[in-house]
Amino acid sequence: MRLLLNGSPVVLDGVHPTTTLLDWLRARGLTGTKEGCAEGDCGACCIAVRDPAGDGSSWRSVCSCILPVAQLADREVVTVEGLADGQRLHPAQQALVDRLGSQCGYCTPGFVMSLFEATYRDDLDQQWKKDDQICGNLCRCTGYRPIRDALGDVAGTAPEDRFAAACAAPPEALSTVDFTTERGRFVRPATWDALWAALEGGATLVNGATDLGLAITKRRQTWPTLIAIDALPGLTDLTEDEHGWTVGAGVRLSDLEAWAEDRMPVVFRMLRYFASRPIKNRATVGGNLCNASPIGDLPPALLALDADVVLRSADGERTLPLAEFFLAYRETALREGEILASVTVPRPPRGARMAAYKVSKRRELDISAVCAAYVIATGPDDRVVHARIAYGGMAATPARARTAEKALLGQRWSESAVEHAVAALTSDFSPIDDHRGSAWYRSTVAGNLLRGFYTETLADPVPRLPDHPSGTVLPGGAR
C-alpha cells in the first residue's frame, strides 16, 4: 500500500488495520498534527485529503484522529508541515501570522488545515459558510476574531500553485487492498464482486469511519475483518430525474448538504447543524442510516420525505421504505451479506410546507435530544392531503408519528388542527428519561416543534436558514 504524503510517495509497511492516521503521522515525526479529544470534536488533528470531485478533485480538511490510515492507500495527504514552499508560507499560514491568530499554538495547525481547504473552495459566498468552515476547530486562547479574519483573507482565493494543479488533474482510481496482520484483516474491494467475496464469513464495514473511529480510540476495539467500501463504483453518485433523487450511500454529508440546498431544503436544513465540516467531509449517508441511532439527525428528514433504501447483495437488489429499515434499537433490516447501496427520495407534493428542527443542549453540532422533520401539503380548500411527521429521540428508532399524521389528514391547516395532532403524539411515542432529557421534556418539545412549524410556515411554506444562522433554528425564529 502506498499514499502520497506531503508530495512524496510513502509505503505503508506493517500498518495494522486500526492504526489511525494521527498515530501513524506522529510516529513518523510529523507532530504538527495534534491529538486533543481523539473523537473528532476539537479539530487539533485536522489534515487535508485530496478527494475526487467531478472531473478533478478537491482538498478536504478531515479529522485524522478517527481515520484508519489504511483507508488512505492510493490517496494524497497533506499535513501542516507540507504546506510551505521553501521558506515561503502557504497563504493560509501567512494569514494567521498576519492576523495574530495564534497564541499557545496547539490548535493552530488544525486551523491552518481548515483554512487551507477554504483557500481552494469556490462556494464560500456567505459569511455563515465561512464560519461553518472552522466551526469544527476549537481555540481556547486567542478568541475567534483574528482567526475568522484570517479565514476571510484566504477563502476562495485559489492561488495557482501545486495544490490547485493537483486538483485539476483527473482523480486517480483506487486499487484493491487486502492485507492481514496479527490484529486482523483489512480489505478495500474496488469491485462489487470483490466485496461479495470478502463478505463471505462475515465482516465489519467502514466508510467514513466517524463512528467506527470512536470504537478504535475510545474502546481500543479491533475486528477480525474490516472492509472499507469507499472504492466501490457508484456509491458516491447523486442523480436526479423527474421522479426525484437518488443518493448513493457513500455520499459525504458535506457534499449532500451543498447539493440539497436547492433540491431538498429539509435535508439541507438538518445537515447545517449535523456536525462540523471536518466530520461531514468524511461521514456518509449510509453510515448515518446503518448506525440506526434513535437520535440520528438524517433519518427524520428522510422519513418525512418518504425515502426508500436500496439494499444490495450478491443475489441482487431489493427496495424497502426507510420506515421499515429500522427494526429496533440499533437494528436494521440488512441481511447477512447485504449492504445499503443508495437512498431514493421522491419529489414532495408541489407547494408542500417543509421544515426540519434539531434541539440539543449545545446550540450547534451536539447530539440531539429531539429532532423533527415535517412535510405537509394542502389542497385548494387548504385541507391537509399529505402529512409526514417524523422524529428522532422519541423512541428506540427514528419513526413517523402516524397517529398525528392521521389527525391532520382532511382537516384545514389551522392552529386547532395542529393542536389535535400534538395531542395525538402521546399515542405515537413514549419517550424515555435519560441524561439528554426527561420523557416530559421530550414530549413537550416534540409538541412545541409541531406548533412552531405551523407558525413558521404561515409566512413561508419552505422556511430557509437566515443568511448568518447563529444556532439551532427553533420555532418562531427563536434561537
C-alpha positions in Angstrom: 0.0 0.0 0.0 1.2 3.5 -0.8 0.0 7.0 -0.3 1.3 10.4 -1.3 2.3 12.3 1.9 3.3 16.0 1.5 4.2 15.3 -2.1 6.3 12.2 -1.5 5.2 8.6 -2.0 5.2 6.5 1.2 4.8 2.8 1.6 2.5 1.7 4.4 4.5 -1.3 5.7 3.4 -3.1 8.8 0.3 -0.9 9.3 -2.4 -2.5 11.5 -6.0 -2.2 10.3 -6.9 0.1 13.2 -3.9 2.3 13.2 -5.2 5.9 12.9 -3.7 8.4 10.6 -2.9 10.6 13.5 -0.9 8.0 15.3 0.9 7.0 12.1 1.8 10.6 11.3 3.1 11.3 14.8 5.2 8.1 14.8 6.8 9.4 11.7 7.8 12.6 13.4 5.0 14.8 11.9 4.0 16.1 15.2 2.4 19.3 14.0 -0.8 17.4 13.9 -2.1 17.2 17.5 -4.3 15.0 19.5 -6.9 16.8 21.5 -10.1 14.9 22.1 -9.4 11.7 20.0 -13.0 11.8 18.8 -13.2 14.4 16.1 -14.6 17.2 18.2 -11.7 19.7 18.6 -10.0 19.8 15.2 -6.5 19.8 16.6 -5.8 16.8 14.4 -7.0 18.2 11.1 -5.1 17.3 7.9 -6.2 17.6 4.3 -7.0 14.7 1.9 -7.5 15.1 -1.8 -10.8 13.5 -2.8 -12.4 13.0 -6.2 -14.7 15.8 -7.3 -16.3 15.9 -10.7 -13.6 15.7 -13.4 -10.9 16.6 -10.9 -10.5 16.6 -7.1 -10.7 18.8 -4.1 -9.0 19.3 -0.8 -10.9 18.4 2.3 -10.0 19.1 5.9 -10.7 15.9 8.0 -10.0 14.6 11.5 -7.0 12.3 11.4 -7.6 11.0 14.9 -10.5 8.7 13.9 -9.4 7.8 10.4 -7.7 4.5 9.8 -4.6 5.2 7.7 -5.1 2.0 5.7 -8.2 3.7 4.1 -5.9 6.3 2.5 -4.0 3.9 0.3 -3.6 5.5 -3.2 -4.7 8.8 -1.7 -2.8 12.1 -1.2 -2.5 13.6 2.3 -1.1 17.0 3.3 -0.2 18.0 6.8 0.7 21.4 8.2 4.4 20.5 7.6 3.8 20.1 3.9 2.2 23.5 3.1 5.2 25.8 2.9 7.1 26.2 -0.4 10.7 26.5 0.7 10.8 29.5 3.1 7.5 30.9 1.8 4.5 30.1 3.9 1.2 28.9 2.4 -1.4 31.8 2.2 -3.4 30.0 5.0 -0.4 30.0 7.3 0.6 33.6 6.4 -2.9 34.9 7.0 -2.8 33.5 10.6 0.6 35.1 11.1 -0.5 38.5 9.7 -3.8 38.4 11.8 -2.1 37.3 15.0 -4.3 34.3 15.1 -2.1 32.0 17.3 -1.1 32.1 20.9 -0.3 28.8 22.6 -0.3 27.2 19.1 -1.8 23.8 20.0 -4.9 24.4 17.9 -3.1 26.4 15.2 -2.1 23.5 12.8 -5.7 22.3 12.7 -7.0 25.8 12.0 -4.4 26.1 9.2 -5.6 23.0 7.6 -9.3 24.1 7.7 -8.1 27.5 6.2 -6.1 25.5 3.6 -9.3 23.8 2.4 -11.2 27.1 2.4 -8.4 28.6 0.2 -9.5 26.3 -2.7 -13.2 26.3 -2.2 -15.3 28.3 -4.6 -18.6 28.2 -2.8 -17.9 30.3 0.3 -20.2 33.1 -0.8 -21.9 33.8 2.5 -20.4 34.7 5.9 -22.2 31.8 7.6 -20.5 29.3 5.2 -17.1 30.8 6.1 -17.9 30.4 9.8 -19.1 26.9 9.2 -15.7 26.1 7.7 -13.9 26.5 11.0 -16.7 25.5 13.4 -15.0 22.2 14.0 -11.8 23.7 15.2 -11.6 24.9 18.9 -9.3 27.6 20.2 -9.1 28.3 23.9 -6.7 31.2 23.9 -7.0 33.7 21.1 -10.7 34.1 20.6 -12.0 33.6 17.1 -11.9 37.2 15.7 -8.3 37.1 14.3 -8.8 33.5 13.1 -12.0 34.5 11.4 -10.3 37.5 9.8 -7.5 35.2 8.5 -10.2 32.9 7.0 -11.7 35.9 5.3 -8.4 36.8 3.8 -7.8 33.4 2.1 -11.3 31.9 1.5 -11.8 31.2 -2.2 -8.6 32.9 -3.3 -7.4 29.7 -5.0 -3.8 30.6 -5.9 -2.3 28.9 -8.9 0.0 26.6 -7.0 0.9 23.0 -6.8 -2.1 22.2 -4.7 -4.5 23.7 -7.2 -2.7 21.9 -10.0 -3.1 18.6 -8.2 -6.9 19.1 -8.1 -7.1 20.0 -11.8 -5.7 16.6 -12.8 -8.2 13.7 -13.2 -8.7 11.7 -10.0 -6.8 8.5 -9.6 -8.6 5.2 -9.4 -8.4 3.4 -6.0 -6.9 -0.1 -6.2 -8.0 -3.2 -4.3 -6.3 -3.5 -0.9 -6.1 -6.8 1.0 -3.7 -7.5 3.8 -3.7 -9.4 7.1 -1.8 -8.8 10.3 -1.9 -10.4 13.7 -4.6 -7.9 14.7 -6.9 -8.7 11.8 -7.5 -8.4 8.1 -8.2 -5.2 6.1 -9.9 -5.2 2.7 -10.8 -2.4 0.3 -12.5 -4.0 -2.7 -12.6 -2.0 -5.9 -15.4 -4.0 -7.5 -18.7 -5.4 -6.2 -17.7 -9.0 -6.9 -14.7 -8.5 -4.8 -16.9 -7.2 -2.0 -19.2 -10.2 -2.1 -16.2 -12.5 -1.9 -14.7 -10.6 1.0 -18.0 -10.6 2.9 -18.1 -14.4 3.0 -17.7 -15.4 6.6 -18.8 -12.0 7.9 -17.0 -8.7 8.4 -17.4 -5.2 9.7 -17.9 -2.5 7.1 -16.3 1.0 7.2 -16.6 4.1 5.0 -16.3 7.5 6.7 -15.1 5.9 10.0 -16.5 8.8 12.0 -18.3 6.4 14.2 -16.1 3.3 13.9 -13.1 5.5 14.6 -14.5 6.2 18.1 -14.6 2.5 18.8 -10.9 2.5 17.9 -9.8 5.4 20.0 -12.1 5.1 23.0 -12.6 1.3 23.3 -9.4 0.1 21.5 -11.7 -2.2 19.5 -10.4 -4.5 16.7 -12.2 -6.7 14.2 -11.3 -10.0 12.6 -12.1 -8.5 9.2 -12.6 -4.8 8.3 -13.9 -4.0 4.9 -13.6 -0.4 3.6 -16.3 0.2 0.9 -15.2 3.7 -0.3 -13.7 2.4 -3.5 -16.9 0.7 -4.8 -18.2 2.2 -8.0 -21.5 4.2 -7.8 -21.6 4.7 -4.1 -21.0 8.4 -4.3 -23.4 9.1 -7.1 -26.0 11.9 -6.8 -28.6 11.7 -9.5 -31.9 13.5 -10.3 -34.8 12.8 -12.6 -38.5 13.8 -13.0 -39.5 11.4 -10.1 -37.0 12.6 -7.6 -33.4 12.0 -6.4 -31.1 9.1 -5.7 -28.3 9.5 -3.2 -25.5 7.0 -3.0 -24.8 5.5 0.4 -21.2 6.7 0.2 -22.0 10.3 -0.5 -20.3 12.6 2.1 -22.6 14.7 4.1 -20.8 17.9 3.2 -21.5 17.1 -0.5 -25.1 16.2 0.2 -25.6 19.4 2.2 -24.4 21.6 -0.7 -26.4 19.5 -3.3 -29.6 19.5 -1.2 -29.8 23.3 -0.7 -31.9 23.9 -3.8 -33.4 20.4 -4.0 -34.2 19.0 -0.6 -34.3 22.0 1.8 -35.5 19.8 4.7 -32.3 17.7 4.4 -30.1 20.8 3.9 -31.5 22.4 7.0 -30.9 19.4 9.1 -27.4 18.9 7.9 -26.5 22.5 8.6 -26.3 21.6 12.3 -25.4 18.0 11.9 -21.7 18.1 12.7 -18.6 20.1 12.0 -17.2 20.5 8.5 -14.2 18.1 9.1 -16.7 15.4 10.2 -19.1 16.0 7.4 -16.2 15.7 5.0 -15.9 12.0 6.0 -19.3 11.0 7.3 -21.6 9.3 4.8 -25.3 8.9 4.2 -25.2 5.1 4.5 -23.1 5.2 7.7 -25.6 7.5 9.4 -28.6 5.3 8.5 -27.0 2.0 9.2 -25.8 3.2 12.6 -29.6 3.2 13.4 -29.2 5.5 16.3 -32.5 6.7 17.7 -31.1 10.2 17.8 -29.6 10.3 14.3 -30.4 13.5 12.6 -30.7 12.5 9.0 -33.4 9.7 9.3 -36.2 12.0 10.4 -35.7 14.3 7.4 -35.6 11.3 5.0 -38.6 9.7 6.7 -40.6 12.8 6.2 -39.7 12.8 2.5 -40.9 9.1 2.1 -37.4 7.9 1.2 -36.7 4.3 0.3 -33.4 2.4 0.7 -31.9 0.2 -1.9 -30.2 -2.8 -0.4 -27.7 -4.8 -2.5 -26.2 -8.3 -2.2 -24.6 -10.9 -4.4 -28.2 -12.1 -5.2 -29.4 -8.7 -6.4 -31.2 -5.7 -5.1 -34.3 -5.0 -3.0 -36.0 -1.8 -2.0 -37.6 -1.0 1.3 -39.3 2.1 2.7 -36.9 3.7 5.1 -39.7 3.5 7.7 -39.3 -0.3 7.5 -35.5 -0.2 7.6 -35.2 0.5 11.3 -36.4 -2.6 13.3 -35.3 -1.9 16.8 -32.6 -0.1 18.8 -29.6 0.0 16.5 -31.0 -2.9 14.5 -31.8 -2.6 10.8 -33.4 -4.8 8.1 -30.0 -5.5 6.5 -29.4 -9.3 5.9 -26.1 -11.1 6.1 -24.1 -10.3 3.0 -26.2 -7.2 2.2 -25.2 -3.5 2.2 -27.1 -0.2 1.8 -26.3 1.0 -1.7 -28.4 4.1 -2.1 -31.4 6.1 -0.9 -34.2 7.2 -3.3 -36.3 10.3 -2.4 -39.5 11.1 -4.4 -40.3 14.7 -5.1 -42.6 16.0 -2.4 -46.1 17.3 -3.3 -46.0 20.7 -5.1 -46.3 23.5 -2.7 -45.8 21.4 0.4 -44.8 23.0 3.6 -41.5 21.6 4.8 -39.0 22.2 7.7 -36.6 20.4 10.0 -35.6 21.1 13.6 -32.9 20.0 15.9 -32.9 20.6 19.7 -29.8 19.9 21.7 -28.1 21.1 24.9 -25.5 22.9 22.9 -26.8 25.1 20.0 -24.6 23.6 17.3 -23.1 20.2 16.5 -24.4 18.4 19.6 -26.2 15.2 19.9 -29.9 15.8 19.6 -32.4 15.4 22.5 -35.2 15.7 19.9 -35.1 16.3 16.2 -38.1 16.6 13.9 -39.0 17.0 10.2 -42.3 17.8 8.6 -43.8 17.7 5.1 -47.4 18.9 4.9 -49.4 19.5 1.7 -52.8 21.0 1.4 -55.5 21.1 -1.3 -57.3 24.1 -2.9 -59.5 24.3 0.2 -56.5 24.3 2.5 -57.3 20.9 3.8 -54.4 18.6 4.5 -54.0 15.9 1.8 -50.4 14.8 2.7 -48.9 14.7 6.1 -45.5 13.3 7.1 -44.3 13.9 10.7 -41.0 12.2 11.8 -39.0 12.4 15.0 -35.7 11.3 16.4 -35.1 10.9 20.1 -38.6 9.9 20.8 -38.4 6.1 20.5 -35.9 3.3 20.2 -35.7 4.1 16.5 -36.3 7.2 14.3 -40.0 7.0 13.5 -43.0 8.7 11.9 -45.8 9.9 14.1 -48.6 8.1 12.2 -51.4 8.9 14.6 -50.6 12.6 14.5 -50.4 12.4 10.7 -53.9 10.8 10.6 -55.2 13.5 12.9 -54.2 16.1 10.3 -55.5 14.5 7.2 -58.7 16.0 5.8 -58.5 18.9 8.3 -58.0 22.5 7.4 -54.4 23.6 8.1 -55.1 25.6 11.2 -54.0 26.0 14.8 -56.8 23.9 16.1 -55.8 21.0 13.7 -52.3 21.2 14.8 -53.3 21.0 18.5 -55.2 17.8 17.7 -52.1 16.4 16.1 -50.0 17.5 19.1 -52.4 15.6 21.4 -52.1 12.6 19.2 -48.3 12.5 19.6 -48.9 10.9 23.0 -50.3 7.8 21.2 -47.2 7.7 18.9 -44.4 7.9 21.4 -43.5 7.0 25.0 -40.0 8.6 25.2 -37.6 7.6 27.9 -35.8 9.6 30.6 -32.0 9.9 30.1 -29.2 12.4 30.6 -30.2 14.4 27.4 -33.8 15.0 28.5 -36.7 13.6 30.5 -39.7 11.9 28.9 -41.8 15.0 29.8 -39.2 17.3 28.2 -39.1 15.3 25.0 -42.8 15.1 24.7 -43.2 18.8 25.4 -40.5 19.7 22.9 -42.0 17.4 20.2 -45.4 19.1 20.5 -43.9 22.6 20.6 -41.8 21.9 17.4 -45.0 21.0 15.6 -46.7 24.2 16.8 -43.6 26.2 15.8 -43.6 24.6 12.4 -47.2 25.7 11.9 -46.4 29.3 12.9 -43.2 29.4 10.8 -44.8 28.1 7.6 -47.7 30.6 7.7 -45.3 33.1 6.3 -43.1 30.8 4.2 -44.1 27.3 3.2 -40.4 26.3 2.8 -38.5 28.0 5.6 -34.9 28.7 4.9 -31.9 29.4 7.1 -31.1 33.0 7.7 -28.0 34.4 5.9 -26.0 34.1 9.1 -27.5 31.4 11.3 -26.2 31.6 14.8 -27.6 28.4 16.3 -30.3 25.8 16.0 -33.3 27.3 14.3 -36.3 26.9 16.7 -40.0 27.6 16.1 -40.9 31.2 15.5 -37.3 32.2 14.7 -36.1 31.8 18.4 -32.6 30.6 19.0 
